[in-house]
Amino acid sequence: MTESLADPLALTPVAARARHDGWTAQRQRDFIAALAELGVVGTAAKSVGMSPKSAYALRIRAGEDSNFAAAWDAAIDMGRFNAIDTGIQRALSGVAVPVFYRGRQIGVRRVFNDSLLIAALRATDPGFRGAPTGPDAEWNL
């Protein structure tokens, strides 16, 4: 017998006044979905037409032990993972940049960003310091 895991983003919307421009149940669901994709509260709030300040106020009103707060925390974790994953993919695969000559695109070149890779590695491992130093130093990844 296998148990199915509960969806970490499933939430019971916070009860709010009935306002068309407020935190409706659907707007709360859309906010949590955007937060899971982006990992940034301000950007997620703006994507649903609300302010970051009102999003934090909604979380306070819901309470730290609420289902909404748990979904928020899970969404933040998912969003950060997505950002780190995207950063590593872009650093390793590069980004296609068009090459123009006399106003016409004549090709595409791949641009790699070592700083992006180092930032992504630091995000995954807080102990990561970058390139080894000294004559006997080795990479510790």
N, C-alpha and C positions, 0 to 999 in steps of 0.2 A: 504494500500500500504506500503510495507516494503522497506527500503533502504538497500542495501548491503554495508558493510564497505569496503573501499579500503584496499588492502593488504599492510601492513606497510613495508614489505620487497620488494615490487615491485619497481624496479628502472630503471631509464634511464641511461645506462652506460655512463661514462665520455669518451668523445672523446680523443683518444690517437693515437700516431703514430702506423702504422701497423708494429708490431714486433711480431714474434712468441713467444719470451720470455718476452714480456711486459704485460701490463694490458689489455688484450683482454676483449671484452664484456662478454664472458663466464667466464673468470677468475674472473671478478668483481662480477658476480652473485654467483659464487661458494664461493668467499670470504665472501660475505654478508651472505650466508647460513651457512658457518662455524662459522662466528661471532655470529650468532643467536643461534647456538648450544653450543658454547664454552664460549662466552663472553670475550675472551682475544684476543686482536688485534694481538699480536705477534704469537700466536699459529695458529690463523686463516690465517694469511698471509703465514706462513710457510707451512700450509696444501695445499695451492695452488701454492707453489713454489716461493713465493715472500718474500721480506724482510719487516719487520714492518716499517722501514724507508720509503720505497717506498709506502707503504699503506697510511701512514700519508701524504706523498707528494701528492698522488693522491687525498686525501680528500681536501687538501689545494687548489689544482688545480681546483677541482670541485666547491669549494666555500661553505660557510656555509649555504646558502639559497638553495642549490641544492637538487635535489631528491636523489642523492647519499648520501649526508650528513644525510638526514632524514632517509634513509634506514639504514645507519650505526648506528645512534642513537637508532633506534627501535631494531636493531639486538643486540646491547650492552645490552639493557634492557631485551630482551628475554633471552640472554645468562646468565645474572646474575640471572634471575629468575630460569632458569634451574639448575644453580649451587647451589642455595639456596635450591631448591626443592630436588635435589639429596643429599645434605648434611643432610637435615632433615630426608629423607627416610633412609639413611645409619645409622644415629644416633638412630633412633627409631627401625628399623628392624635389625640392626647389619649387619656385614659383615661375610660371611662364610669363615673360615680359615681352611685349611686342617691340620690334625694332623698326623704326621708321627712317626713310631716306627721301628727302624732297617731298614730304607730305604723304607718302604712300608707305604702307606696311610692306616690308620686304622679307620679314622673317620673325622668328621668335627665339629668344634665348632664355635659358634657365638660370635663375638667380638663387644661390644658396645663402643661407643666413646662419652662420655659426653662433652668433649671439642669441638667436632664437632657440637654437638647440641647447645651449648652456642654460638659458632661462628655464626651458622646459625640464631639463634634468634637475635643476635646483628645486623646481616646484615638486618633482616626484620624490626627491631625496634631499631634505634640508641639510644633511651633512656634506653634500657635494660642494666642493670649493672651486672646481674648474681644473685647469691644466696642472700637472704635477710640477713641482719646482725642485731644484737641486740636481746634482749629478746622478744620484742613485734613486731618484723618485720614480714611481711607477703609477700608471693609471689605476685608480680604485673606483671602478664603476659598479 
